[in-house]
Amino acid sequence: MSLWSPHSPENILSPYPMYERLRAEAPIYKAQTGEWIFTRYDDVKHVLTNRVFGSGNRKNWIERGVEYLAQKDIDLAFIAEAMNNFILQLDPPSHTRVRRFVTDNWDKHGVEQLIEENTKVLINEIKSDEFDIIKSFAAKLPSMTTARIMGLPLADHQYLHDLSSEMIKALDLYVDLKELVRLNDASKKFITYFKEKINNEELGDGLIKHLLTINKKSTEPLNENELISLFIFLFVASEETSVSFLGMTLFNIIHHDLQPTLTNKANINTDIEEFLRYDSPVQLLGRIALEDISIRNINIKKGDTVTLSIGAANRDPEIFSNPNEIQLGRNSKHLTFGKGTHYCLGDWLAKAVAKIAIKEALKSFSNLQIVSPPADWYNNIAIRGFRSLKVKTN
Amino acid sequence: MEVENTRQIIQVLKRLIASEQNLALENIQDHNSFFDLGLDSISAVYLMELAENELNIKLTPLDFWDYPTIAQFAEYIFNQNFKR
């Protein structure tokens, strides 16, 4: 039986024993699917920063899939349209251009205050001592925050959250046809939504309005499809990973009895880094070899798919002593946000959301305890997270 | 459909693959791998859907790779869904 089993229920609960075995027995492992699975920190980092490996593996697969399934009278064209400008899936030079367009023009001013306001609104809505901390808090805060950053109506945040939960499948390594059909539906709704917002000028002040203004003045502007795809990407990327990270971290804090320590700390920035290492919300990243290359005497051919296990790299004992322990204050040079040209452009936002949400939650809900274990996990290990966690406070 | 044994599943898979890949039924053997029969990660998605509907079962995208021949896949499906 293959060592690679990203759908098995026990690996969804904890993929780390599987990673440990892969890292020890075959750190570059040829999976049954033909792709190469990388589990060592140094190797993962090497691939992330090596231009021999390109990024468009999922976009490419989806485009070929859409074409193939069109012959079977299954129309999934909206997926390809929605994904055409996903920064994560672009290679230079288009990657450089689109990425710069966002990073150069994203005003971070006032974002922390906005997160604080949203956090307080959600906490005040929780009236019972027993509640679902994901459904009523962690799952709402990121979409509320992103909606406001983008200048979208706050009332739309739940709708956009639900679409994002489907849309994230575009980046999953393995999907079935039913998921593709749902993904196409979500793509269509997302495209329609942003089209309306742009063309009816229903945008408040915020990132989208600002980017549209800058784009109009550009000598090399993005067209409407490219802009919409970019907005979808920014929403989805900031949403699903942030929900997962926030939920998982709240669970880790309660489960490992860290609330007393963290509640009294003035600054939890380093602690957030350790939680990012311990349970990375993004567990897998895909790359495609653009040339033949040999790593550790293993020959990887041009066109081969490479799957980087971020979760495994972050627990590599060569780099982190006692990697399976949470050590607050540890110097966590984790790979959770990637490395190199594709380094996550929203890292600061993810950290700000986590820092504020966790501080406020721990302060507002004393002595948090878990009522029932996390439930409704993501259906494979690509994203580490769940959609329900019942807790109580006193 | 009523499934009594692995053989019936093998027949269903062979029929679906023959039609999808434009192959003659008699040229498809139990021990053939999907890869040998020209399927890849994309055509597999469609074949999985057809097999799910025909047999009224649920598969995950990796099953196809974990049980890469017709015989292995059929046995897996039988054990998961129809074994009494």
Contacts between the chains, C-beta under 8 A, distances in Angstrom:
chain1	res1	chain2	res2	distance
A	1	B	66	7.5
A	2	B	65	7.8
A	2	B	66	6.2
A	5	B	62	7.5
A	5	B	66	7.8
A	6	B	62	6.9
A	7	B	60	4.8
A	7	B	61	7.6
A	7	B	62	5.4
A	31	B	65	7.6
A	32	B	62	7.6
A	32	B	65	4.2
A	32	B	66	5.8
A	32	B	68	6.8
A	33	B	41	6.9
A	33	B	62	7.1
A	33	B	65	4.6
A	61	B	41	7.0
A	61	B	42	7.2
A	64	B	42	5.7
A	65	B	42	4.8
A	65	B	45	6.7
A	68	B	42	5.0
A	68	B	43	6.6
A	68	B	46	7.3
A	69	B	42	8.0
A	69	B	45	7.8
A	69	B	46	6.5
A	72	B	46	6.0
A	74	B	46	7.9
A	174	B	60	7.7
A	174	B	61	3.8
A	174	B	62	5.7
A	175	B	45	7.4
A	175	B	61	6.2
A	176	B	45	6.3
A	176	B	48	6.1
A	176	B	49	6.9
A	176	B	59	7.3
A	176	B	60	7.2
A	176	B	61	5.1
A	177	B	45	5.4
A	177	B	46	6.5
A	177	B	48	7.0
A	177	B	49	4.0
A	178	B	49	7.3
A	180	B	45	7.1
